[in-house]
Amino acid sequence: MDVSEVIELLASLCEDKTVSKSVHEALSEIKQNFDSESGEVGVKVDDALARLEDLSIDPNLSADVRTKIWDLTSKLEGAANGK
């Protein structure tokens, strides 16, 4: 399972200055989890998907950031399905 594109998108979102502090922290934690050598990739993907679902319903999220989170979710789902 190749998640390099997911990690790149996470890094991009982490550097985005329009992302709120709480969302930035959550995205950073997801990225750190993927950067970690320990644990199965499938478990990391499932954890990330659950956290991103919670983030995507935040009413304070800008439309641009929400769209990027949906894109990230789509890529993660594709990685989980081996696409």
N, C-alpha and C positions, 0 to 999 in steps of 0.2 A: 504494500500500500504506500503510494507516494503522497506525502503531505507537504512537500516543499512549497507548493503554491499557496497552501493554507497558511504556512508559517510566514511567507512573504506578505500576504494580505494582513495577517495579525500584526506584523511589524509596522506596516503602513498605517494601520488604525491606531497603534500605540503612539506613533509619532504625530498623529493628527491633532492639532491644537484646538479644534472645535469639539473634541470629545470631552464630555464632563469627567471630572476627577474619579467618580465612582465607577463609571463605565471604563475609563482608562485602566483603573486598578484591576478590574475583572478581566479585561482583555490581556493585560500584562501577566496575570496569573495563568490564564489559558496558554499563552505563549511560553511561559516558563515550564509549564507542564509538558508541552511538546518538545522543548529544548532538553528536558531531562532525559538521561539515558535509561532510567528505571521505568518499569511498567510496560504493559502492552499497548501498542498503538491503538488497537480497537477500543480499549477502555478509555484512553485519552480522548478519542474522537467522541465516544458516547458522553463523556463528562463535558466536553466542550459544547456539544450540541445542546445539552440540557441547560448549561449556563447561558449560551447565546439565545436560547428561546426566552429565558427570563429577561435578558437585556433588551431583546427586541420589542417587548411590550411596555417598556419604560415610556411614559407619556412625555417626558422631558427630552427625549432623544430627537435630534434634528432629522429631517427626512433623508438627508444625504448620508448620515451615519447609519440610520436604520437600513437604508438600501445596501450599504456596504456589509452590514451584519447579515442581512438576508443572503447576499452573494457568498459570504463566508460560510454560512449555514449550508447553502446549496453545494459548495465545493466539498465540505466535510461529508455531506450525505453521499456525494459521488465517490469520495475516497472510501467511505465505509462499505459501499456496494461494489468496490473494486473497479470503478469506472475511471 
